[in-house]
Amino acid sequence: MAIIVQKYGGSSVGTVEKIKAIAKTVTDRKNSGDSMVVVVSAMGDTTDELIDIANKVTSSPDKRELDALLSTGEMRSAALLAMAIKSLGCDAVSYTAYQINIKTSGQFGKSLIDDINVDKIKKSLDEGKIVIAAGFQGINEDGDITTLGRGGSDTTAVAIAVKLNGLCEIYTDVDGIYSVDPREHKDASKLYEIDYEEMLELSSLGAQVMHPRSIELAQKYSIPIYVGLSNSKIRGTIIKEESNMNMENKPVTGIATSDEDIAVTVKDIDGNINLISNLFENIANKKINIDMISQTAPINNKINISFTIPKIDLEECLNILKEHCDIKSQVDIDEDITKFSIVGIGMKTTSGVAARMFKLFRENNIEVKMITTSEIRVTCAIKHEDKLRTVKIVANEFNL
Amino acid sequence: MAIIVQKYGGSSVGTVEKIKAIAKTVTDRKNSGDSMVVVVSAMGDTTDELIDIANKVTSSPDKRELDALLSTGEMRSAALLAMAIKSLGCDAVSYTAYQINIKTSGQFGKSLIDDINVDKIKKSLDEGKIVIAAGFQGINEDGDITTLGRGGSDTTAVAIAVKLNGLCEIYTDVDGIYSVDPREHKDASKLYEIDYEEMLELSSLGAQVMHPRSIELAQKYSIPIYVGLSNSKIRGTIIKEESNMNMENKPVTGIATSDEDIAVTVKDIDGNINLISNLFENIANKKINIDMISQTAPINNKINISFTIPKIDLEECLNILKEHCDIKSQVDIDEDITKFSIVGIGMKTTSGVAARMFKLFRENNIEVKMITTSEIRVTCAIKHEDKLRTVKIVANEFNL
């Protein structure tokens, strides 16, 4: 008899029929002897629809109020799933972030979970109830409703699993983690196991399956996560500690691509380390996630500096730049950026992986605009038009 | 500089454009020097739509979960209005029932407000913010979300006004209280003032403008309520203490009709007071609101007893009756019931009002199925088909 924390994503609870099907699955699992906690996302496209309404009210919705608005999507699906389960004769109770004290800190729209008081959940489980928790949300120390960022329900589920010392299962509309997004490469192979670090790199780099912070949290507390298709027997993927028994030692485990970023280049600024660090600090203070950075060698003590940021943060970033330089003359925006990454624990021990990739790029005339690397990852910024071609070439080279 | 507590109903916040218009009105009022608290209902038909979804999930949705579901409608409109106000350059903050500690007791779906901790509201007002509160909802002592019943946002507004010692203004889609529903009688006249008791009778009897409990609460604490059309200069109605200066002393102030009830007749049961009081106690315990009661004189110690209940409570009521008598043989249901009421403080001092009405009924061949009276009201159950004819005849007789 284990404690199971399941999370169902928006597409898995997108219709009344799907909610009823999940109610049946969860109830069957409970009747087989497990204690069940279920974290739900908002139904289907609810979050996007709410953002649309907010944008109709005002072009720049207040962030506190936007979070208050968005949090209602998950509350609704939690209440509906609890009803559906109760109608099957199994006791259930839905909880909002307030009710189970999901404490958060940090900015609205991308807050972090500090703690969850699981006493109420434990009590309900002891009473034989299935607990449904609204994902994606928390309450900060001012008592405001906050949200955890897109995909944040994954983090809610992992955090609850950590606190309950339970098993975590993430159900979604894909049947596991693939080496390459199957929409980009139809021959992609499924990974039945993947290491936390690899998964973290892949999900941070744009593989949409999991919320990166949920992987970090699971890794920190060594909670394995199962990722699979909702209401299906198809075997999914387990995300867990690196296996020492990995005999194969493939250098590259997966490919991730992302079209969500743009490159910003600031030209001819003083090559003054104070100025530059100050600039990046101000950007970081706004919680804008700078990813790739490259800097030219100084000419007459003037440098060019390029970096990528999420498209949605462009306006805020430009405001910060305005305080540092005359924006019209000195800032270039390149929107034709696809981030292409290869990831693999094997890179730690296999040299020449990046070299193999760049050779392929050269042979196939793929332009590389920027490069960053980590111990287990190489990321290049390439043109949108080269994306699918690059995926195919690299997937074939590394047998993905 | 007064504290104004305004409430805007669902049709007043039914679209983004309406929300923006209200934001403007509220901001202008605030800029003119008043401290503003705004209570909002769910947008348009949101509540009905949520009930529909719940009914698709299960034919009898769990009441705790239904309340959790419905409460999200008001949260959304509160957040959207706060955004709209902030976009006009005026500071604003939205609060859910949790955040301002609206404590409730009683049953889900029709809970009562016990108290509101207005410290947070006062602090925000002191900081110059416009406070937007989600209406219709509260939190019970178990920490569950409850709702106050249809129209409950009125009660939220009055309760906040009571606690802040503020003025209360209810904005809706009608421009005030009429002696008769203008949809039923086009010559109805508007009442610029009405006494709490009269309004309470009218709203309890089916005049949909105000939530009856909001009137009781306002009366208890002598808070006058202004009722008017949203975003309009048309003079509305003030609900307040009976005016001693009322020279006119009209016996009848208004007419109310309701098609929401049905009559239940239990036949040939023992005329045993214990049995009967026990029956009504059980019905009351389920918070089913029995309105009109009539009982025949006993024959062989057997009596017939009739009463009206809201249509929606029929099933629950029949379950209770099953425990008391063999339902098939002994219970009659009459669905062809319109409750027709005349209300007026003047009835206290003018005799023969009921007699005048019954004479009219006799002359016009209007069948009366049941009768109840109070000090300031006479209610008859008549046939649906006689409703509009009766309204016209009685309105003419009493000059409404």
Interface residues (C-beta under 8 A of the other chain):
Chain A: V16 I19 K20 L50 I53 A54 K56 V57 T58 S59 S60 P61 D62 R64 E65 L66 A68 L69 S71 T72 M75 R76 A78 A79 L80 A82 M83 A84 K86 S87 V93 S94 T96 Y98 Q99 K120 G143 D144 I145
Chain B: V16 I19 K20 L50 I53 A54 K56 V57 T58 S59 S60 P61 D62 R64 E65 L66 A68 L69 S71 T72 M75 R76 A78 A79 L80 A82 M83 A84 K86 S87 A92 V93 S94 T96 Y98 Q99 K120 G143 D144 I145
